[in-house]
Amino acid sequence: MATNRWGLNKKDKVGPVAKWIRETAPKNLEEWEKAYLRLVEENILKPQNLEFSDAEEYLKELGRKLYVKITEVIQAEIDDVTEEDCINYIKQLVINRTFQGYITEKETIYGKIERLLNLKIHPAPDEWDRLYNVDFYIQINNKYIGIQIKPITYEHMPQIHNWIEWLSQTHKKFSEEFGGKVFVIFSITNEDGKKEIYNENEIIEQIKQEIERLKQT
């Protein structure tokens, strides 16, 4: 791709998007776009003293650079490409595609948990997401177990206990309201690019024990 060829999608240009989206954990595309633009301003524009009115204008400039490079180097192949196409492509690359990859990762892990537990896992209502930080739930009789999926990178692993502590208050409220515990599932991409559940055997065994506990109450 042309962005790779001229380095327009490197970290120093668009930021470490995979790292940022895991840290911000957006609930929807609009939330991710807002967070991304803020991070660009804080981590690229200000440190480098780049003279742009905001991150939107900066992305437009990257699109313009891409347009110039393409039209100068491979003009014969792109007669139909416009400057606007290139601006839109840059935004699609760093905002839409990164968010879609993030959602796909969560869905992949969700399916794996279902297979390991041999139980149906349901998407949580939006209200549960807001109030309890719960993405999915398992119903056992008239009680519920909550599950939150959090994609991380290897460099985030030392922070796992901090995240669990930070979420503990909302998860405690869920347990008091619905009877079951909330489990945070950390997903990580291995060296082969496949999504894995961090500490898989331990966390799945804990969920199974909670399922059995609720069945007996």
PyMOL commands that place a pseudoatom at each C-alpha (Angstrom):
pseudoatom trace, name=CA, resn=MET, resi=1, chain=A, elem=C, hetatm=0, pos=[0.000, 0.000, 0.000]
pseudoatom trace, name=CA, resn=ALA, resi=2, chain=A, elem=C, hetatm=0, pos=[1.097, 3.568, -0.672]
pseudoatom trace, name=CA, resn=THR, resi=3, chain=A, elem=C, hetatm=0, pos=[0.806, 4.494, 3.015]
pseudoatom trace, name=CA, resn=ASN, resi=4, chain=A, elem=C, hetatm=0, pos=[3.345, 1.779, 3.835]
pseudoatom trace, name=CA, resn=ARG, resi=5, chain=A, elem=C, hetatm=0, pos=[5.619, 2.798, 0.991]
pseudoatom trace, name=CA, resn=TRP, resi=6, chain=A, elem=C, hetatm=0, pos=[5.960, 6.386, 2.182]
pseudoatom trace, name=CA, resn=GLY, resi=7, chain=A, elem=C, hetatm=0, pos=[5.603, 5.718, 5.904]
pseudoatom trace, name=CA, resn=LEU, resi=8, chain=A, elem=C, hetatm=0, pos=[2.393, 7.701, 6.314]
pseudoatom trace, name=CA, resn=ASN, resi=9, chain=A, elem=C, hetatm=0, pos=[0.895, 5.074, 8.627]
pseudoatom trace, name=CA, resn=LYS, resi=10, chain=A, elem=C, hetatm=0, pos=[3.925, 4.686, 10.901]
pseudoatom trace, name=CA, resn=LYS, resi=11, chain=A, elem=C, hetatm=0, pos=[3.662, 5.368, 14.635]
pseudoatom trace, name=CA, resn=ASP, resi=12, chain=A, elem=C, hetatm=0, pos=[5.415, 8.712, 14.364]
pseudoatom trace, name=CA, resn=LYS, resi=13, chain=A, elem=C, hetatm=0, pos=[2.773, 9.821, 11.845]
pseudoatom trace, name=CA, resn=VAL, resi=14, chain=A, elem=C, hetatm=0, pos=[-0.517, 8.364, 13.098]
pseudoatom trace, name=CA, resn=GLY, resi=15, chain=A, elem=C, hetatm=0, pos=[0.443, 7.084, 16.548]
pseudoatom trace, name=CA, resn=PRO, resi=16, chain=A, elem=C, hetatm=0, pos=[0.426, 3.540, 18.011]
pseudoatom trace, name=CA, resn=VAL, resi=17, chain=A, elem=C, hetatm=0, pos=[-3.219, 2.953, 17.106]
pseudoatom trace, name=CA, resn=ALA, resi=18, chain=A, elem=C, hetatm=0, pos=[-3.402, -0.674, 18.320]
pseudoatom trace, name=CA, resn=LYS, resi=19, chain=A, elem=C, hetatm=0, pos=[-2.037, 0.349, 21.722]
pseudoatom trace, name=CA, resn=TRP, resi=20, chain=A, elem=C, hetatm=0, pos=[-4.272, 3.405, 21.990]
pseudoatom trace, name=CA, resn=ILE, resi=21, chain=A, elem=C, hetatm=0, pos=[-7.513, 1.595, 21.206]
pseudoatom trace, name=CA, resn=ARG, resi=22, chain=A, elem=C, hetatm=0, pos=[-6.798, -1.001, 23.892]
pseudoatom trace, name=CA, resn=GLU, resi=23, chain=A, elem=C, hetatm=0, pos=[-6.012, 1.679, 26.447]
pseudoatom trace, name=CA, resn=THR, resi=24, chain=A, elem=C, hetatm=0, pos=[-9.143, 3.720, 25.698]
pseudoatom trace, name=CA, resn=ALA, resi=25, chain=A, elem=C, hetatm=0, pos=[-11.444, 0.676, 25.222]
pseudoatom trace, name=CA, resn=PRO, resi=26, chain=A, elem=C, hetatm=0, pos=[-14.086, 2.603, 23.213]
pseudoatom trace, name=CA, resn=LYS, resi=27, chain=A, elem=C, hetatm=0, pos=[-17.700, 1.460, 23.219]
pseudoatom trace, name=CA, resn=ASN, resi=28, chain=A, elem=C, hetatm=0, pos=[-18.421, 2.654, 19.678]
pseudoatom trace, name=CA, resn=LEU, resi=29, chain=A, elem=C, hetatm=0, pos=[-16.787, 4.188, 16.616]
pseudoatom trace, name=CA, resn=GLU, resi=30, chain=A, elem=C, hetatm=0, pos=[-17.630, 7.765, 17.594]
pseudoatom trace, name=CA, resn=GLU, resi=31, chain=A, elem=C, hetatm=0, pos=[-16.022, 7.311, 21.011]
pseudoatom trace, name=CA, resn=TRP, resi=32, chain=A, elem=C, hetatm=0, pos=[-12.881, 5.881, 19.392]
pseudoatom trace, name=CA, resn=GLU, resi=33, chain=A, elem=C, hetatm=0, pos=[-12.658, 8.724, 16.859]
pseudoatom trace, name=CA, resn=LYS, resi=34, chain=A, elem=C, hetatm=0, pos=[-12.943, 11.336, 19.621]
pseudoatom trace, name=CA, resn=ALA, resi=35, chain=A, elem=C, hetatm=0, pos=[-10.308, 9.564, 21.742]
pseudoatom trace, name=CA, resn=TYR, resi=36, chain=A, elem=C, hetatm=0, pos=[-7.979, 9.074, 18.778]
pseudoatom trace, name=CA, resn=LEU, resi=37, chain=A, elem=C, hetatm=0, pos=[-8.088, 12.716, 17.725]
pseudoatom trace, name=CA, resn=ARG, resi=38, chain=A, elem=C, hetatm=0, pos=[-7.374, 13.772, 21.313]
pseudoatom trace, name=CA, resn=LEU, resi=39, chain=A, elem=C, hetatm=0, pos=[-4.403, 11.408, 21.540]
pseudoatom trace, name=CA, resn=VAL, resi=40, chain=A, elem=C, hetatm=0, pos=[-2.991, 12.678, 18.251]
pseudoatom trace, name=CA, resn=GLU, resi=41, chain=A, elem=C, hetatm=0, pos=[-3.072, 16.225, 19.576]
pseudoatom trace, name=CA, resn=GLU, resi=42, chain=A, elem=C, hetatm=0, pos=[-1.486, 15.230, 22.901]
pseudoatom trace, name=CA, resn=ASN, resi=43, chain=A, elem=C, hetatm=0, pos=[1.159, 12.813, 21.599]
pseudoatom trace, name=CA, resn=ILE, resi=44, chain=A, elem=C, hetatm=0, pos=[2.016, 14.009, 18.093]
pseudoatom trace, name=CA, resn=LEU, resi=45, chain=A, elem=C, hetatm=0, pos=[1.006, 17.612, 17.465]
pseudoatom trace, name=CA, resn=LYS, resi=46, chain=A, elem=C, hetatm=0, pos=[2.077, 19.163, 20.783]
pseudoatom trace, name=CA, resn=PRO, resi=47, chain=A, elem=C, hetatm=0, pos=[5.366, 17.247, 21.357]
pseudoatom trace, name=CA, resn=GLN, resi=48, chain=A, elem=C, hetatm=0, pos=[6.506, 17.923, 17.789]
pseudoatom trace, name=CA, resn=ASN, resi=49, chain=A, elem=C, hetatm=0, pos=[5.220, 21.524, 17.805]
pseudoatom trace, name=CA, resn=LEU, resi=50, chain=A, elem=C, hetatm=0, pos=[3.324, 20.883, 14.587]
pseudoatom trace, name=CA, resn=GLU, resi=51, chain=A, elem=C, hetatm=0, pos=[1.335, 23.889, 13.460]
pseudoatom trace, name=CA, resn=PHE, resi=52, chain=A, elem=C, hetatm=0, pos=[-2.117, 22.480, 12.823]
pseudoatom trace, name=CA, resn=SER, resi=53, chain=A, elem=C, hetatm=0, pos=[-5.380, 23.811, 14.200]
pseudoatom trace, name=CA, resn=ASP, resi=54, chain=A, elem=C, hetatm=0, pos=[-6.404, 20.327, 15.363]
pseudoatom trace, name=CA, resn=ALA, resi=55, chain=A, elem=C, hetatm=0, pos=[-5.954, 16.612, 14.698]
pseudoatom trace, name=CA, resn=GLU, resi=56, chain=A, elem=C, hetatm=0, pos=[-8.595, 16.629, 11.944]
pseudoatom trace, name=CA, resn=GLU, resi=57, chain=A, elem=C, hetatm=0, pos=[-6.537, 19.114, 9.973]
pseudoatom trace, name=CA, resn=TYR, resi=58, chain=A, elem=C, hetatm=0, pos=[-3.411, 17.034, 10.603]
pseudoatom trace, name=CA, resn=LEU, resi=59, chain=A, elem=C, hetatm=0, pos=[-5.062, 13.907, 9.138]
pseudoatom trace, name=CA, resn=LYS, resi=60, chain=A, elem=C, hetatm=0, pos=[-6.156, 15.926, 6.138]
pseudoatom trace, name=CA, resn=GLU, resi=61, chain=A, elem=C, hetatm=0, pos=[-2.550, 16.975, 5.622]
pseudoatom trace, name=CA, resn=LEU, resi=62, chain=A, elem=C, hetatm=0, pos=[-1.428, 13.329, 5.688]
pseudoatom trace, name=CA, resn=GLY, resi=63, chain=A, elem=C, hetatm=0, pos=[-4.068, 12.615, 3.070]
pseudoatom trace, name=CA, resn=ARG, resi=64, chain=A, elem=C, hetatm=0, pos=[-2.797, 15.490, 0.953]
pseudoatom trace, name=CA, resn=LYS, resi=65, chain=A, elem=C, hetatm=0, pos=[0.772, 14.173, 1.228]
pseudoatom trace, name=CA, resn=LEU, resi=66, chain=A, elem=C, hetatm=0, pos=[-0.433, 10.759, 0.134]
pseudoatom trace, name=CA, resn=TYR, resi=67, chain=A, elem=C, hetatm=0, pos=[-2.198, 12.338, -2.818]
pseudoatom trace, name=CA, resn=VAL, resi=68, chain=A, elem=C, hetatm=0, pos=[0.922, 14.211, -3.898]
pseudoatom trace, name=CA, resn=LYS, resi=69, chain=A, elem=C, hetatm=0, pos=[3.105, 11.113, -3.591]
pseudoatom trace, name=CA, resn=ILE, resi=70, chain=A, elem=C, hetatm=0, pos=[0.706, 8.976, -5.589]
pseudoatom trace, name=CA, resn=THR, resi=71, chain=A, elem=C, hetatm=0, pos=[0.109, 11.522, -8.307]
pseudoatom trace, name=CA, resn=GLU, resi=72, chain=A, elem=C, hetatm=0, pos=[3.824, 12.252, -8.676]
pseudoatom trace, name=CA, resn=VAL, resi=73, chain=A, elem=C, hetatm=0, pos=[5.125, 8.674, -8.581]
pseudoatom trace, name=CA, resn=ILE, resi=74, chain=A, elem=C, hetatm=0, pos=[2.419, 6.490, -10.117]
pseudoatom trace, name=CA, resn=GLN, resi=75, chain=A, elem=C, hetatm=0, pos=[0.230, 8.994, -11.918]
pseudoatom trace, name=CA, resn=ALA, resi=76, chain=A, elem=C, hetatm=0, pos=[-0.516, 6.697, -14.816]
pseudoatom trace, name=CA, resn=GLU, resi=77, chain=A, elem=C, hetatm=0, pos=[-2.168, 4.152, -12.534]
pseudoatom trace, name=CA, resn=ILE, resi=78, chain=A, elem=C, hetatm=0, pos=[-4.435, 6.434, -10.556]
pseudoatom trace, name=CA, resn=ASP, resi=79, chain=A, elem=C, hetatm=0, pos=[-6.095, 8.814, -12.973]
pseudoatom trace, name=CA, resn=ASP, resi=80, chain=A, elem=C, hetatm=0, pos=[-9.369, 8.537, -11.048]
pseudoatom trace, name=CA, resn=VAL, resi=81, chain=A, elem=C, hetatm=0, pos=[-7.960, 9.146, -7.553]
pseudoatom trace, name=CA, resn=THR, resi=82, chain=A, elem=C, hetatm=0, pos=[-8.850, 12.478, -5.966]
pseudoatom trace, name=CA, resn=GLU, resi=83, chain=A, elem=C, hetatm=0, pos=[-7.370, 14.373, -3.047]
pseudoatom trace, name=CA, resn=GLU, resi=84, chain=A, elem=C, hetatm=0, pos=[-10.588, 13.747, -1.126]
pseudoatom trace, name=CA, resn=ASP, resi=85, chain=A, elem=C, hetatm=0, pos=[-10.216, 9.981, -1.688]
pseudoatom trace, name=CA, resn=CYS, resi=86, chain=A, elem=C, hetatm=0, pos=[-6.802, 10.083, -0.038]
pseudoatom trace, name=CA, resn=ILE, resi=87, chain=A, elem=C, hetatm=0, pos=[-8.007, 12.174, 2.904]
pseudoatom trace, name=CA, resn=ASN, resi=88, chain=A, elem=C, hetatm=0, pos=[-10.865, 9.723, 3.485]
pseudoatom trace, name=CA, resn=TYR, resi=89, chain=A, elem=C, hetatm=0, pos=[-8.522, 6.746, 3.183]
pseudoatom trace, name=CA, resn=ILE, resi=90, chain=A, elem=C, hetatm=0, pos=[-6.219, 8.031, 5.918]
pseudoatom trace, name=CA, resn=LYS, resi=91, chain=A, elem=C, hetatm=0, pos=[-9.169, 8.528, 8.273]
pseudoatom trace, name=CA, resn=GLN, resi=92, chain=A, elem=C, hetatm=0, pos=[-10.602, 5.096, 7.414]
pseudoatom trace, name=CA, resn=LEU, resi=93, chain=A, elem=C, hetatm=0, pos=[-7.220, 3.508, 8.107]
pseudoatom trace, name=CA, resn=VAL, resi=94, chain=A, elem=C, hetatm=0, pos=[-6.570, 4.949, 11.562]
pseudoatom trace, name=CA, resn=ILE, resi=95, chain=A, elem=C, hetatm=0, pos=[-10.134, 5.225, 12.869]
pseudoatom trace, name=CA, resn=ASN, resi=96, chain=A, elem=C, hetatm=0, pos=[-12.589, 2.812, 11.209]
pseudoatom trace, name=CA, resn=ARG, resi=97, chain=A, elem=C, hetatm=0, pos=[-10.244, -0.114, 10.526]
pseudoatom trace, name=CA, resn=THR, resi=98, chain=A, elem=C, hetatm=0, pos=[-8.591, 0.031, 13.927]
pseudoatom trace, name=CA, resn=PHE, resi=99, chain=A, elem=C, hetatm=0, pos=[-11.993, 0.039, 15.636]
pseudoatom trace, name=CA, resn=GLN, resi=100, chain=A, elem=C, hetatm=0, pos=[-13.255, -2.853, 13.490]
pseudoatom trace, name=CA, resn=GLY, resi=101, chain=A, elem=C, hetatm=0, pos=[-10.171, -4.885, 14.351]
pseudoatom trace, name=CA, resn=TYR, resi=102, chain=A, elem=C, hetatm=0, pos=[-10.758, -4.179, 18.029]
pseudoatom trace, name=CA, resn=ILE, resi=103, chain=A, elem=C, hetatm=0, pos=[-14.398, -5.339, 17.828]
pseudoatom trace, name=CA, resn=THR, resi=104, chain=A, elem=C, hetatm=0, pos=[-13.403, -8.451, 15.856]
pseudoatom trace, name=CA, resn=GLU, resi=105, chain=A, elem=C, hetatm=0, pos=[-10.907, -9.358, 18.564]
pseudoatom trace, name=CA, resn=LYS, resi=106, chain=A, elem=C, hetatm=0, pos=[-13.582, -9.130, 21.257]
pseudoatom trace, name=CA, resn=GLU, resi=107, chain=A, elem=C, hetatm=0, pos=[-16.020, -11.242, 19.197]
pseudoatom trace, name=CA, resn=THR, resi=108, chain=A, elem=C, hetatm=0, pos=[-13.350, -13.884, 18.562]
pseudoatom trace, name=CA, resn=ILE, resi=109, chain=A, elem=C, hetatm=0, pos=[-12.668, -14.261, 22.282]
pseudoatom trace, name=CA, resn=TYR, resi=110, chain=A, elem=C, hetatm=0, pos=[-16.408, -14.287, 23.025]
pseudoatom trace, name=CA, resn=GLY, resi=111, chain=A, elem=C, hetatm=0, pos=[-16.870, -17.281, 20.734]
pseudoatom trace, name=CA, resn=LYS, resi=112, chain=A, elem=C, hetatm=0, pos=[-13.957, -19.108, 22.305]
pseudoatom trace, name=CA, resn=ILE, resi=113, chain=A, elem=C, hetatm=0, pos=[-15.375, -18.647, 25.813]
pseudoatom trace, name=CA, resn=GLU, resi=114, chain=A, elem=C, hetatm=0, pos=[-18.694, -20.124, 24.644]
pseudoatom trace, name=CA, resn=ARG, resi=115, chain=A, elem=C, hetatm=0, pos=[-16.925, -23.196, 23.272]
pseudoatom trace, name=CA, resn=LEU, resi=116, chain=A, elem=C, hetatm=0, pos=[-14.795, -23.710, 26.385]
pseudoatom trace, name=CA, resn=LEU, resi=117, chain=A, elem=C, hetatm=0, pos=[-17.786, -23.419, 28.724]
pseudoatom trace, name=CA, resn=ASN, resi=118, chain=A, elem=C, hetatm=0, pos=[-20.262, -25.104, 26.369]
pseudoatom trace, name=CA, resn=LEU, resi=119, chain=A, elem=C, hetatm=0, pos=[-22.782, -22.462, 27.369]
pseudoatom trace, name=CA, resn=LYS, resi=120, chain=A, elem=C, hetatm=0, pos=[-24.573, -19.638, 25.601]
pseudoatom trace, name=CA, resn=ILE, resi=121, chain=A, elem=C, hetatm=0, pos=[-23.123, -16.216, 26.403]
pseudoatom trace, name=CA, resn=HIS, resi=122, chain=A, elem=C, hetatm=0, pos=[-25.383, -13.217, 25.808]
pseudoatom trace, name=CA, resn=PRO, resi=123, chain=A, elem=C, hetatm=0, pos=[-24.388, -9.630, 24.948]
pseudoatom trace, name=CA, resn=ALA, resi=124, chain=A, elem=C, hetatm=0, pos=[-25.101, -7.410, 27.947]
pseudoatom trace, name=CA, resn=PRO, resi=125, chain=A, elem=C, hetatm=0, pos=[-27.662, -4.590, 27.731]
pseudoatom trace, name=CA, resn=ASP, resi=126, chain=A, elem=C, hetatm=0, pos=[-26.150, -1.154, 27.158]
pseudoatom trace, name=CA, resn=GLU, resi=127, chain=A, elem=C, hetatm=0, pos=[-27.181, -0.172, 30.678]
pseudoatom trace, name=CA, resn=TRP, resi=128, chain=A, elem=C, hetatm=0, pos=[-25.050, -2.969, 32.156]
pseudoatom trace, name=CA, resn=ASP, resi=129, chain=A, elem=C, hetatm=0, pos=[-22.097, -1.819, 30.120]
pseudoatom trace, name=CA, resn=ARG, resi=130, chain=A, elem=C, hetatm=0, pos=[-22.445, 1.719, 31.492]
pseudoatom trace, name=CA, resn=LEU, resi=131, chain=A, elem=C, hetatm=0, pos=[-23.239, 0.831, 35.107]
pseudoatom trace, name=CA, resn=TYR, resi=132, chain=A, elem=C, hetatm=0, pos=[-21.250, -2.339, 35.704]
pseudoatom trace, name=CA, resn=ASN, resi=133, chain=A, elem=C, hetatm=0, pos=[-18.582, -2.533, 32.956]
pseudoatom trace, name=CA, resn=VAL, resi=134, chain=A, elem=C, hetatm=0, pos=[-20.024, -5.839, 31.735]
pseudoatom trace, name=CA, resn=ASP, resi=135, chain=A, elem=C, hetatm=0, pos=[-19.877, -6.854, 28.040]
pseudoatom trace, name=CA, resn=PHE, resi=136, chain=A, elem=C, hetatm=0, pos=[-21.573, -10.272, 28.222]
pseudoatom trace, name=CA, resn=TYR, resi=137, chain=A, elem=C, hetatm=0, pos=[-23.463, -12.399, 30.719]
pseudoatom trace, name=CA, resn=ILE, resi=138, chain=A, elem=C, hetatm=0, pos=[-24.276, -16.029, 31.495]
pseudoatom trace, name=CA, resn=GLN, resi=139, chain=A, elem=C, hetatm=0, pos=[-27.665, -16.800, 33.023]
pseudoatom trace, name=CA, resn=ILE, resi=140, chain=A, elem=C, hetatm=0, pos=[-27.792, -19.551, 35.650]
pseudoatom trace, name=CA, resn=ASN, resi=141, chain=A, elem=C, hetatm=0, pos=[-31.364, -20.053, 36.893]
pseudoatom trace, name=CA, resn=ASN, resi=142, chain=A, elem=C, hetatm=0, pos=[-32.409, -16.538, 37.972]
pseudoatom trace, name=CA, resn=LYS, resi=143, chain=A, elem=C, hetatm=0, pos=[-28.865, -15.265, 38.535]
pseudoatom trace, name=CA, resn=TYR, resi=144, chain=A, elem=C, hetatm=0, pos=[-26.234, -13.826, 36.214]
pseudoatom trace, name=CA, resn=ILE, resi=145, chain=A, elem=C, hetatm=0, pos=[-22.475, -14.051, 35.784]
pseudoatom trace, name=CA, resn=GLY, resi=146, chain=A, elem=C, hetatm=0, pos=[-20.882, -11.006, 34.161]
pseudoatom trace, name=CA, resn=ILE, resi=147, chain=A, elem=C, hetatm=0, pos=[-18.002, -11.075, 31.683]
pseudoatom trace, name=CA, resn=GLN, resi=148, chain=A, elem=C, hetatm=0, pos=[-15.892, -8.189, 30.500]
pseudoatom trace, name=CA, resn=ILE, resi=149, chain=A, elem=C, hetatm=0, pos=[-13.446, -8.692, 27.624]
pseudoatom trace, name=CA, resn=LYS, resi=150, chain=A, elem=C, hetatm=0, pos=[-10.422, -6.400, 27.592]
pseudoatom trace, name=CA, resn=PRO, resi=151, chain=A, elem=C, hetatm=0, pos=[-7.907, -6.672, 24.724]
pseudoatom trace, name=CA, resn=ILE, resi=152, chain=A, elem=C, hetatm=0, pos=[-4.354, -5.965, 25.881]
pseudoatom trace, name=CA, resn=THR, resi=153, chain=A, elem=C, hetatm=0, pos=[-0.798, -6.110, 24.584]
pseudoatom trace, name=CA, resn=TYR, resi=154, chain=A, elem=C, hetatm=0, pos=[2.201, -7.775, 26.236]
pseudoatom trace, name=CA, resn=GLU, resi=155, chain=A, elem=C, hetatm=0, pos=[3.383, -4.394, 27.519]
pseudoatom trace, name=CA, resn=HIS, resi=156, chain=A, elem=C, hetatm=0, pos=[0.048, -3.974, 29.340]
pseudoatom trace, name=CA, resn=MET, resi=157, chain=A, elem=C, hetatm=0, pos=[0.332, -7.254, 31.252]
pseudoatom trace, name=CA, resn=PRO, resi=158, chain=A, elem=C, hetatm=0, pos=[1.934, -5.707, 34.387]
pseudoatom trace, name=CA, resn=GLN, resi=159, chain=A, elem=C, hetatm=0, pos=[-1.139, -3.437, 34.670]
pseudoatom trace, name=CA, resn=ILE, resi=160, chain=A, elem=C, hetatm=0, pos=[-3.681, -6.274, 34.834]
pseudoatom trace, name=CA, resn=HIS, resi=161, chain=A, elem=C, hetatm=0, pos=[-4.097, -6.139, 38.617]
pseudoatom trace, name=CA, resn=ASN, resi=162, chain=A, elem=C, hetatm=0, pos=[-4.558, -2.361, 38.450]
pseudoatom trace, name=CA, resn=TRP, resi=163, chain=A, elem=C, hetatm=0, pos=[-7.403, -2.763, 35.946]
pseudoatom trace, name=CA, resn=ILE, resi=164, chain=A, elem=C, hetatm=0, pos=[-9.097, -5.431, 38.059]
pseudoatom trace, name=CA, resn=GLU, resi=165, chain=A, elem=C, hetatm=0, pos=[-8.858, -3.193, 41.125]
pseudoatom trace, name=CA, resn=TRP, resi=166, chain=A, elem=C, hetatm=0, pos=[-10.195, -0.197, 39.198]
pseudoatom trace, name=CA, resn=LEU, resi=167, chain=A, elem=C, hetatm=0, pos=[-13.213, -2.205, 37.982]
pseudoatom trace, name=CA, resn=SER, resi=168, chain=A, elem=C, hetatm=0, pos=[-13.869, -3.933, 41.297]
pseudoatom trace, name=CA, resn=GLN, resi=169, chain=A, elem=C, hetatm=0, pos=[-16.425, -1.423, 42.610]
pseudoatom trace, name=CA, resn=THR, resi=170, chain=A, elem=C, hetatm=0, pos=[-18.745, -1.620, 39.598]
pseudoatom trace, name=CA, resn=HIS, resi=171, chain=A, elem=C, hetatm=0, pos=[-18.329, -5.397, 39.476]
pseudoatom trace, name=CA, resn=LYS, resi=172, chain=A, elem=C, hetatm=0, pos=[-19.213, -5.621, 43.171]
pseudoatom trace, name=CA, resn=LYS, resi=173, chain=A, elem=C, hetatm=0, pos=[-22.455, -3.741, 42.456]
pseudoatom trace, name=CA, resn=PHE, resi=174, chain=A, elem=C, hetatm=0, pos=[-23.263, -6.249, 39.708]
pseudoatom trace, name=CA, resn=SER, resi=175, chain=A, elem=C, hetatm=0, pos=[-22.721, -9.188, 42.084]
pseudoatom trace, name=CA, resn=GLU, resi=176, chain=A, elem=C, hetatm=0, pos=[-24.957, -7.606, 44.726]
pseudoatom trace, name=CA, resn=GLU, resi=177, chain=A, elem=C, hetatm=0, pos=[-27.678, -6.976, 42.146]
pseudoatom trace, name=CA, resn=PHE, resi=178, chain=A, elem=C, hetatm=0, pos=[-27.567, -10.216, 40.151]
pseudoatom trace, name=CA, resn=GLY, resi=179, chain=A, elem=C, hetatm=0, pos=[-25.930, -12.798, 42.422]
pseudoatom trace, name=CA, resn=GLY, resi=180, chain=A, elem=C, hetatm=0, pos=[-22.954, -13.835, 40.283]
pseudoatom trace, name=CA, resn=LYS, resi=181, chain=A, elem=C, hetatm=0, pos=[-19.383, -12.654, 40.015]
pseudoatom trace, name=CA, resn=VAL, resi=182, chain=A, elem=C, hetatm=0, pos=[-17.924, -10.626, 37.142]
pseudoatom trace, name=CA, resn=PHE, resi=183, chain=A, elem=C, hetatm=0, pos=[-14.861, -12.017, 35.379]
pseudoatom trace, name=CA, resn=VAL, resi=184, chain=A, elem=C, hetatm=0, pos=[-12.467, -9.866, 33.364]
pseudoatom trace, name=CA, resn=ILE, resi=185, chain=A, elem=C, hetatm=0, pos=[-11.175, -11.784, 30.339]
pseudoatom trace, name=CA, resn=PHE, resi=186, chain=A, elem=C, hetatm=0, pos=[-7.922, -10.326, 29.015]
pseudoatom trace, name=CA, resn=SER, resi=187, chain=A, elem=C, hetatm=0, pos=[-7.281, -11.165, 25.362]
pseudoatom trace, name=CA, resn=ILE, resi=188, chain=A, elem=C, hetatm=0, pos=[-3.831, -10.978, 23.856]
pseudoatom trace, name=CA, resn=THR, resi=189, chain=A, elem=C, hetatm=0, pos=[-2.450, -11.524, 20.346]
pseudoatom trace, name=CA, resn=ASN, resi=190, chain=A, elem=C, hetatm=0, pos=[0.316, -14.133, 20.198]
pseudoatom trace, name=CA, resn=GLU, resi=191, chain=A, elem=C, hetatm=0, pos=[3.357, -14.164, 17.912]
pseudoatom trace, name=CA, resn=ASP, resi=192, chain=A, elem=C, hetatm=0, pos=[1.341, -15.905, 15.177]
pseudoatom trace, name=CA, resn=GLY, resi=193, chain=A, elem=C, hetatm=0, pos=[-1.270, -13.146, 15.203]
pseudoatom trace, name=CA, resn=LYS, resi=194, chain=A, elem=C, hetatm=0, pos=[-3.915, -15.323, 16.865]
pseudoatom trace, name=CA, resn=LYS, resi=195, chain=A, elem=C, hetatm=0, pos=[-6.095, -14.095, 19.729]
pseudoatom trace, name=CA, resn=GLU, resi=196, chain=A, elem=C, hetatm=0, pos=[-5.651, -15.905, 23.028]
pseudoatom trace, name=CA, resn=ILE, resi=197, chain=A, elem=C, hetatm=0, pos=[-7.205, -15.675, 26.478]
pseudoatom trace, name=CA, resn=TYR, resi=198, chain=A, elem=C, hetatm=0, pos=[-4.587, -14.622, 28.998]
pseudoatom trace, name=CA, resn=ASN, resi=199, chain=A, elem=C, hetatm=0, pos=[-4.364, -17.202, 31.809]
pseudoatom trace, name=CA, resn=GLU, resi=200, chain=A, elem=C, hetatm=0, pos=[-7.008, -19.219, 29.959]
pseudoatom trace, name=CA, resn=ASN, resi=201, chain=A, elem=C, hetatm=0, pos=[-7.115, -22.386, 32.074]
pseudoatom trace, name=CA, resn=GLU, resi=202, chain=A, elem=C, hetatm=0, pos=[-7.276, -20.493, 35.356]
pseudoatom trace, name=CA, resn=ILE, resi=203, chain=A, elem=C, hetatm=0, pos=[-9.997, -18.021, 34.371]
pseudoatom trace, name=CA, resn=ILE, resi=204, chain=A, elem=C, hetatm=0, pos=[-12.179, -20.654, 32.668]
pseudoatom trace, name=CA, resn=GLU, resi=205, chain=A, elem=C, hetatm=0, pos=[-11.930, -22.893, 35.734]
pseudoatom trace, name=CA, resn=GLN, resi=206, chain=A, elem=C, hetatm=0, pos=[-12.966, -19.966, 37.954]
pseudoatom trace, name=CA, resn=ILE, resi=207, chain=A, elem=C, hetatm=0, pos=[-16.026, -19.324, 35.770]
pseudoatom trace, name=CA, resn=LYS, resi=208, chain=A, elem=C, hetatm=0, pos=[-16.959, -23.022, 35.868]
pseudoatom trace, name=CA, resn=GLN, resi=209, chain=A, elem=C, hetatm=0, pos=[-16.747, -22.995, 39.658]
pseudoatom trace, name=CA, resn=GLU, resi=210, chain=A, elem=C, hetatm=0, pos=[-19.009, -19.942, 39.801]
pseudoatom trace, name=CA, resn=ILE, resi=211, chain=A, elem=C, hetatm=0, pos=[-21.496, -21.640, 37.480]
pseudoatom trace, name=CA, resn=GLU, resi=212, chain=A, elem=C, hetatm=0, pos=[-21.621, -24.680, 39.782]
pseudoatom trace, name=CA, resn=ARG, resi=213, chain=A, elem=C, hetatm=0, pos=[-22.007, -22.458, 42.839]
pseudoatom trace, name=CA, resn=LEU, resi=214, chain=A, elem=C, hetatm=0, pos=[-24.995, -20.665, 41.335]
pseudoatom trace, name=CA, resn=LYS, resi=215, chain=A, elem=C, hetatm=0, pos=[-26.605, -23.931, 40.264]
pseudoatom trace, name=CA, resn=GLN, resi=216, chain=A, elem=C, hetatm=0, pos=[-26.621, -25.042, 43.887]
pseudoatom trace, name=CA, resn=THR, resi=217, chain=A, elem=C, hetatm=0, pos=[-28.137, -21.848, 45.316]
for i in range(1, 217): cmd.bond("trace and resi %d" % i, "trace and resi %d" % (i + 1))
show_as sticks, trace
zoom trace
